[in-house]
Amino acid sequence: MKLISPFVLLLSLGIVSSKKAEEDVPEANNLPRFNIPSGFYDQETIEVEIIKPDPNAIVYYTLDGSLPTVNSTVYETPFTLKNKSNEENVYSVVEKVSATYSYVPTKKVNKANIIRTMAKLPDGTLTNVVSGTYFVGLNKKKLYGDLPVVSLITDPENLFGYENGIYVLGKHYDEWISIPENKNKEHYQIEGNYSGKGKESERPVTMEYIPAKQNIVDFSQDLGIRIKGKATRTYNQKSFRLASREEYGKKNIKYELIPGNMRSDGKGVVSKYKTFVLRNGGNDSHFTKLRDRTLQYLIENKLFETQQSDYVIVFIDGEYWGIYSIYEEYDDHYIANNYDIDNKNVVVVKSGNNLEAGTEEDFKQHEADLKFIRKTDMSVPANYSKATEIIDMDGVCWFGAILAFIECKDGWYYGGNFSMWRAREPVSSVPKADGKLRIMTFDTEFSMGLYNNDYSKYDNDVFAELYSTTSYIPTTTGSSIILSLIKNPEFKNMFLTTLCDVQNIIFDEKDLNRLIEESSSVLLPLMKENNERFGFPREFEGMDITFTPEEHFKNEINILTTWVKNRKTVFLKQIANAFGLKPAVKITVSSNDFRKGGFSINKGYEFNGKVFNKKFNGEYFTENIVYITGKASKGRKLKSWTVKNCKVANKKKNTLGIYPKKGCKVTANFK
């Protein structure tokens, strides 16, 4: 039997404690509370009453998201709340949130009623603040389907204030732009209040979460909020990083924020978070919003970290703020919560040079380890052997191959988005806590045809750039690691085979289209409202736009799928040219009876557990061995292999190694 926690009972009574006042009064009985919980109410009006914690208490409230004080309005009679959506926009029309995106909505956005209240007890003690979000006359199912809804409640000055508001250009921009050399900076380099990082740029916020198929708030907590991202800080829709801290009330978030988010060690669902991200879609925010999420689910694997996520609708101080994705955030607590490793034993370095978790000594060791891999001759077996003790070679190989295929413009090869983690002291009970550096994937959307221009063409050649004598690409951390490792024959062969596997297996057209369709069916009905709030991409300003937001979305999906399809026509040719290989040839692998057994290709099973239960066609280089492993059904056995137009390299147990030739066909025979 599952017991209802006291916190859930408090939620059902409409008690959501917010920012601490002058003196902490943790007992729920000493808090003011609402007679009905936060949520969606599909009726014209509702009556909300604030119940005093003491008959002689004085209750104060605000309706604009600001914190109530003893100078706020005194509560006397219940509120009759109605649909606020026809009222004038307030926060969504704040200007100067971007220097280059001038759009503000002309239509009135959907709105919720926000109530924040506190009480002064008879002894003069001020209680914590209690917050409520009431969507009146709005049907959640009709508006947002089965998506969760997140309400963020904070003093408007925290986001929009000139001096300290973290969402706006503000004072920082005025000071920054007064410096002459800043006047000609690119749009993504423009600084404002939103550029601030670290704890000093964090503001208090109350988050209320309404799950996918519910109308009532199921989780609420006081958190800290910051702006998240690089170039997207300059957008009108910005991403957020939210963190739990004891100073806000609770050390961790003990709630399944991302339904079905399995721990990386496979031991159940992640039910505790220290931080998480509300992401606008990154570079893809004005196009499809699904690139990164789709890719990360497509490449979900056993070797390196990928982020789980869920689409949500966000409201800020009661005003519609668009479609976001709620993501896991990479830090030491992420590793701790996914592997049961003490977070103080975790080192995380972002983009090769930013220490996210650990000590200065850890960072020095990290730099020394990468320097060894990048600068030492890996053709020497002893050096490569030592490198395999420093970094997870399988993970680097697969990650490098995937990022080459999608041509991620701010990723591994281009000096951008990736992280590495390791356990400082190995933990014998956790296989991945062996001290090796391991990859963490994030922000992959600047890829696969985004922006649909020459910079993102499907036939752009990553490998030509890798070997360029005039480009900066060969000097980046990711590129120089690959360039060094492929001097070793073992890694080179593994990398070349994996590049083929990425095209043939990972980017299987049916798998990709299925994931895109799953997201598209959710997002397409929501694009009109999101577009009315934030407009078309900055690149479209000044254009005579004759298409609808829905048509724009569908066109961008077509650009994505067409790019991947076309990429497959050139990718292996580029590899062959770069490495002096003969053209790849097609191989066909099948089973004599798929009811009796299937097969895996190369290290695909180790990567993502994929077993083929239907005929497989793929292209591979004749110089490299392709390994096929028979996977018998329960009660069955692999009997033999039938091989045509292939040269058998070796056999070991249920694995066959072949050198492909034109017309190569292999059949696994089961009994």
Secondary structure as UniProt FT lines:
FT   HELIX           6..12
FT   TURN            13..14
FT   HELIX           28..30
FT   STRAND          33..34
FT   STRAND          39..41
FT   STRAND          45..48
FT   STRAND          50..51
FT   TURN            55..56
FT   STRAND          58..62
FT   TURN            70..71
FT   STRAND          73..74
FT   STRAND          79..82
FT   TURN            85..86
FT   TURN            92..93
FT   STRAND          113..120
FT   TURN            122..123
FT   STRAND          130..136
FT   HELIX           140..144
FT   TURN            145..146
FT   STRAND          149..153
FT   HELIX           156..160
FT   TURN            162..164
FT   TURN            166..167
FT   HELIX           170..177
FT   HELIX           180..182
FT   TURN            183..184
FT   HELIX           187..189
FT   HELIX           193..195
FT   HELIX           199..201
FT   STRAND          203..210
FT   TURN            212..213
FT   STRAND          219..228
FT   HELIX           231..234
FT   STRAND          239..243
FT   HELIX           246..248
FT   TURN            259..260
FT   TURN            264..265
FT   STRAND          275..279
FT   HELIX           282..284
FT   TURN            285..288
FT   HELIX           291..298
FT   STRAND          309..316
FT   TURN            317..318
FT   STRAND          319..328
FT   HELIX           332..339
FT   HELIX           343..345
FT   STRAND          346..350
FT   TURN            351..353
FT   STRAND          354..357
FT   HELIX           360..375
FT   TURN            378..379
FT   HELIX           381..390
FT   HELIX           393..406
FT   TURN            409..410
FT   HELIX           412..414
FT   STRAND          419..423
FT   TURN            428..429
FT   TURN            431..432
FT   STRAND          437..440
FT   TURN            448..451
FT   HELIX           454..456
FT   TURN            458..459
FT   HELIX           462..466
FT   HELIX           473..475
FT   HELIX           477..485
FT   TURN            486..487
FT   HELIX           489..501
FT   HELIX           502..506
FT   HELIX           509..523
FT   HELIX           524..526
FT   HELIX           527..534
FT   HELIX           538..540
FT   TURN            541..542
FT   HELIX           549..579
FT   STRAND          585..591
FT   TURN            594..596
FT   STRAND          597..601
FT   TURN            602..603
FT   HELIX           604..608
FT   STRAND          616..620
FT   TURN            622..623
FT   STRAND          626..632
FT   TURN            634..635
FT   STRAND          638..652
FT   TURN            653..654
FT   STRAND          655..670
//
